[in-house]
Amino acid sequence: MTAIPLVLVHGHPFDHTMWHPQIEAFAASRQVIAPDLRGYGSTPLTSPVTEFGQFARDIEALLDELGVAQCVLAGLSMGGQIAMDCYGRFPGRIRGLVLADTFPAVETPEGVRSRHAMADRLLHEGMRGYADEVLEKMVAPYASPEVKAHVHRMMTATRPESAAAALRARAARPDYRDLLTRVTVPALVAVGADDTYTPVSDAEAMHAALPESELHVFEGAAHLPNLERPAEFNTVLGEFLAKADARS
């Protein structure tokens, strides 16, 4: 049985090292592709996104370059919304969909204003003040010091210009709720029990909308259960990958 490649799409304002526990767990048994999104991590600053679909087109171009015909696609938070966008653009390449701590709905008018205001703030002030404020919402206040330090480091290393561009693009992203009802591959919906950005109710709604999905709520975690509860997350993801391999 051939193991399907796993593509991991990080959230905002992080980089591919957000997925370190999953890369470490699965790279020996399958191809694991965990890119830095446009403008994040080691990618160039020269061309930040101007519209949300560029993220998905970049991933499609990367799969083309690597010769990956099919994959299981996993995304967390903004990465989950990018994964949904990818499914809308090239569903035939996706054999399984993992949507973690994310939501499909279009931005509300208040949300649009908030994202543009935050983009302005980051350009004016930089990332540190924001990172200090939201750290214990990204991960739970009781998360380990090592996890907190990793998350804070990713946020402060992100370029304000790239973070601001992504926020503006994300404010204008499409509504993926109807798309979810048309997904024809297995899906795993994951969420931290103490996530206040994308609460359990959002995950339950996605689980209900997807024709073939399973839902896992991670106790003792907030917005980043893959880092806060890596062993449990890897067990759940590994079982999902095994099912996808068997179906293919």
N, C-alpha and C positions, 0 to 999 in steps of 0.2 A: 504494500500500500504506500503510495507516494504522499508525503507530507506537503500540504498546500502552503505556499509562502504566506507569511503573516506581515501585514503592513500596519504600522502603528503611527497614528497621527496625534501629535501633542496638542495641548491646549494653550491658552493665552494667559499670561505672557511668559511662557516657558520655552523649552527647547527639547531636543530628542532625548536628553538625559533624564527627562521625566519618566521614561520607560525603562530605566536601567534594570530594575528587578525582572522585568519581562524579557528583555534582551538576554540577560544572563540565564534565565530559566529555559528559554526556547531556542536559542541560536544553535545549540548542538544538534537539535533534532529536525530543524527546518530552516529555510531561508527567512530571516527576519529583517525587514526593511523599516528603519525608523529615521526618516529624514528630518532635518531642520526645515521648517516652513519658510516660505519667502520672507526675508527680512529678519528672521530669528536665528539665534545661534550663530553658526559659522557661515550662513548664506550671505551674499553681498547686500550691502545697504543701497546699492544703486537703483533698485527698482522695487520699492514696496508696492503692495497691492493697491489697486484703485477700485476694484470691485471684487466681491466675495468669491465669485466663481474662478478667479485666477488660482486660488489655492488648489482646487480640484483639478484644473487643467495642468498645473505643475505636477501633481501626483500622477496623472495619466501619462505625462511626458516622461516622468521618471520610470514608470513601469515599462513603457516602450523602450527606453534606453537600456533597461536591465533585462529585457526579454521576458518579462513576467506576464504570462497570458491570463492567469487566474490567481486570486488571492482571497484570504480572509482579511477584511478591512476593519480595523478597530480605531475608534477615536474617542477622546475624552473632552468634554466641555466644548469649546470652539472646535476642537478636533472631531467631535461627534457630529457637529453641524457640517463640517467639511466632508466627513464620511457620507452623510446623507446626500450632499451635493454630488459627490462622486457617484453614488448609486443612481442618481437621476441622469448622469451623463454617460456612464459606461456600466450598466448593470450586468452585462454579460460576462464581465471579468471578475465579478465579486461572487464568491461561493459562500460567504458568511459575513454577517455584519455585527459588530460589537459597538454598542452605543452606551458610553459610560458618562454619568453625571452631566447630561446634556438635555436639551429640549428642542422641539422642532418648530415651534410657533414663530411667526413673524414678529419683529420687534414692535412693542407698543409705542405710541407717540412719546410717552414719558421715557421709555427705554431709549428711543432714538436721541432725545435731548440729553439724556444722561451719558450716553456713549460719546456724543460729540463734545460734551463738557469735559469728560474725562480725557479725551484726546487732547483738547486744548491745555488741560492742566499738565499732562505728562510732557508736552512740548515745552511748557513754561518752567516746570519744576524738576523734571527728571523722574526717575522711577523709584527712588528710595523711600520718599514719604508715602507713596501709594503702597509699596511693598510692606512697609511697617504696619500700615493700617489694616491691610486685608490678610496678613499672614495667617491669623488664627480663624479666618473663614475659609481660606484655601485648604488648610489642614485644621483638624480639631485642636482646641487649646491643649488637650492632653496628649497630642502627638509627641513622638520622641524628639529630643533636641536635634538629633542628626537629620531627621526628616525636615524639621522646621528650617534648619540651616541650608539644606539642599534647595528647598523651595524658595527661600528668600534669596539665595544666590542666583537662581535662575531668573527671578523677577528683576533683580537689580542689574543683571548682565544684559537684559534685553534693551535694545536701542529704543529710546523714546519715539523716534520718527517711525520706526516699524510698528511699534505698539499702537501709536495714534492712527496710522494708516489702517491697521487691521480693525480697530474699533469703528472707524468710519465705514469701512466696507461691511462689517458685521451689522451695523445699524440698518443697512439697506438690503440685507440678505432676504431671499424668498422664504415663503412658508412651506415647510416640508411635511405638514401633517397629512395631506392627501397622498403624497408620495409613499409614506409609511404603509398605507393600506394596500399598496400595490407591490410591496417587496415580496419576491418569490423565493428568497433563500432564508435559511434559518438565521435568527437574530438572538443575540444575548444583550439584555438590558441590565446594566449594573449601576448601582448608586450607593453612596455612603449614607447611612441612616441619619447622620447629623449634618448632611449637606443643606445649607441654607440658600445657596445660589440656585441649585436645581434640586428641589426637595423630592422626597420619595413619591409624592403625588404626581410629579412630572414623569417619573420613570414608570409608574403604574399606568398612566395614560398612553405612553408609547407602547408598553407591553400589550395593552388592550387593542391598540390600533394595528400592530404588526400581525400579519396572518399566522406566522409561525415563530414564536419567540418564547424565551424563558427570562424570568426576572430574578435577579439576586440582589438583596439588600445587605450591605456589609455593615454589621454593627461595629461600633468603635472607630468610625471613620467619617470624615466630612466630604470635601469636594474631590479628594485625590486618593481613593481607596487603593489604587494600585501601588501607591507609595506607603500609605498608612497601614495597610493590611496586605502586604505583598504575598505572603504565603497563601492566604485564603484566596486572594485574587488570582494567583497563578493556578491554583487548583481548579477554580471555576473555569478560567480561560482554557486550561489544558483539556478539561473534559469537553468543552465546546469545540475546540480544535479537533479532538479525536473524532467527534461526531461528523464534523465537516469533512475530514479525511475519508471517513468510511463512506459517506454519501458520494464523494467524487470518484 
